Amino acid sequence: MKAKILGFIVVGMTAMSGCAGEPDDVSARIEAHLDAFEVAWAASDAGALGALYAENAVRIASSKQTPMYGRQAVVDHYAESFAASEIQSLIELTLVESRSVGPDHVMAVGEWRLSGASEADVRTGTWLNLYDVSGPALQAVFDNASSAIPLADFASVTREMDEIYTGESSDRVDQAIDQYLGFLHDGDFDALAANSFVEAGMQVMDGGMLMGREALASGMQPMEPGTTLIAHGYGYRAVVDDLALAWGPYEVRDAEGQIIAFGQWGNLFRVVDGRLVIIVEAGGMYSG
């Protein structure tokens, strides 16, 4: 049921390889960044992990209900996670696709695998990063990581929410959300892919990945009968003139209006004729 609960959740994986449109040296720098992340994680070094993020980075993780803003918030989150864990864990990060999206910015998507003392401790998921490549070391400007194992019982959790975004370009964000939800609830995935995504647009969700309009149109799943998806914006950031980030919460309600699932989304957009068109849609249900 979870795999079909919303258009955000994708069934199956589109085969992708290499780093389309990306110079080899940048690909190598991304791999080095991922290696540094794995080493810092293995050492439970929250400070070293935080150093891989920009000072004003935004991080979304399915283990939290609201975003993290700034490097220190990211460090604090990792420190709390390590302190709360009773087992030493290792993380493996796999780069699936990277793409230049501006003169100083590269987006990358991939998979993560967290392992502990036993097979029962293994967790997997997907990630989206936007990197600033202008300096000697890559820095993550935006990070969205989702787990393939959502929370089992949403009714048992008290919902936490940030303020709904009403600042600069909030009208663009609202328009993009309304358009997406309209096509989704109508079940018109051809129109959704054609109007809400760029030609090589991607979905990177807790259920897997899809790339390209054809794969998006055929791979996105209809809403369960009687359910409704509701989404809002928490924030917006112009990266360069025609590149922007936006993020926020979503929830799924049943026919009686009860919340049956919720999570966060965080998308990379191209600004086209004043509209936000999705380059990468990323997010997933709250995993606790």
GIJO-V565599 format. One record per residue. N is the residue number from 0. SS is DSSP state (helix for helix, strand for strand, loop for the rest). Layout:
BEGIN
N&SS / N&SS
END
This chain:
BEGIN
0&loop / 1&helix / 2&helix / 3&helix / 4&loop / 5&loop / 6&loop / 7&loop / 8&loop / 9&strand / 10&loop / 11&loop / 12&loop / 13&loop / 14&loop / 15&loop / 16&loop / 17&loop / 18&loop / 19&loop / 20&loop / 21&loop / 22&loop / 23&helix / 24&helix / 25&helix / 26&helix / 27&helix / 28&helix / 29&helix / 30&helix / 31&helix / 32&helix / 33&helix / 34&helix / 35&helix / 36&helix / 37&helix / 38&helix / 39&helix / 40&helix / 41&helix / 42&loop / 43&loop / 44&loop / 45&helix / 46&helix / 47&helix / 48&helix / 49&helix / 50&loop / 51&loop / 52&strand / 53&strand / 54&strand / 55&strand / 56&strand / 57&strand / 58&strand / 59&strand / 60&strand / 61&loop / 62&loop / 63&loop / 64&loop / 65&loop / 66&loop / 67&strand / 68&strand / 69&loop / 70&helix / 71&helix / 72&helix / 73&helix / 74&helix / 75&helix / 76&helix / 77&helix / 78&helix / 79&helix / 80&helix / 81&helix / 82&helix / 83&helix / 84&loop / 85&loop / 86&loop / 87&loop / 88&loop / 89&strand / 90&strand / 91&strand / 92&strand / 93&strand / 94&strand / 95&strand / 96&strand / 97&strand / 98&strand / 99&strand / 100&strand / 101&strand / 102&loop / 103&loop / 104&strand / 105&strand / 106&strand / 107&strand / 108&strand / 109&strand / 110&strand / 111&strand / 112&strand / 113&strand / 114&strand / 115&loop / 116&loop / 117&loop / 118&helix / 119&helix / 120&helix / 121&loop / 122&strand / 123&strand / 124&strand / 125&strand / 126&strand / 127&strand / 128&strand / 129&strand / 130&strand / 131&strand / 132&loop / 133&loop / 134&loop / 135&loop / 136&loop / 137&loop / 138&strand / 139&strand / 140&strand / 141&strand / 142&strand / 143&strand / 144&strand / 145&strand / 146&strand / 147&loop / 148&loop / 149&loop / 150&loop / 151&loop / 152&loop / 153&helix / 154&helix / 155&helix / 156&loop / 157&loop / 158&loop / 159&loop / 160&loop / 161&loop / 162&loop / 163&loop / 164&loop / 165&loop / 166&loop / 167&loop / 168&loop / 169&helix / 170&helix / 171&helix / 172&helix / 173&helix / 174&helix / 175&helix / 176&helix / 177&helix / 178&helix / 179&helix / 180&helix / 181&helix / 182&helix / 183&helix / 184&helix / 185&helix / 186&loop / 187&loop / 188&helix / 189&helix / 190&helix / 191&helix / 192&helix / 193&helix / 194&helix / 195&helix / 196&strand / 197&strand / 198&strand / 199&strand / 200&strand / 201&strand / 202&strand / 203&strand / 204&strand / 205&loop / 206&loop / 207&strand / 208&strand / 209&strand / 210&strand / 211&loop / 212&helix / 213&helix / 214&helix / 215&helix / 216&helix / 217&helix / 218&helix / 219&strand / 220&loop / 221&loop / 222&loop / 223&loop / 224&loop / 225&loop / 226&loop / 227&strand / 228&strand / 229&strand / 230&strand / 231&loop / 232&loop / 233&loop / 234&strand / 235&strand / 236&strand / 237&strand / 238&strand / 239&strand / 240&loop / 241&loop / 242&strand / 243&strand / 244&strand / 245&strand / 246&strand / 247&strand / 248&strand / 249&strand / 250&strand / 251&strand / 252&strand / 253&loop / 254&loop / 255&loop / 256&loop / 257&loop / 258&strand / 259&strand / 260&strand / 261&strand / 262&strand / 263&strand / 264&strand / 265&strand / 266&strand / 267&strand / 268&strand / 269&strand / 270&strand / 271&strand / 272&loop / 273&loop / 274&strand / 275&strand / 276&strand / 277&strand / 278&strand / 279&strand / 280&strand / 281&strand / 282&strand / 283&strand / 284&strand / 285&loop / 286&loop / 287&loop
END
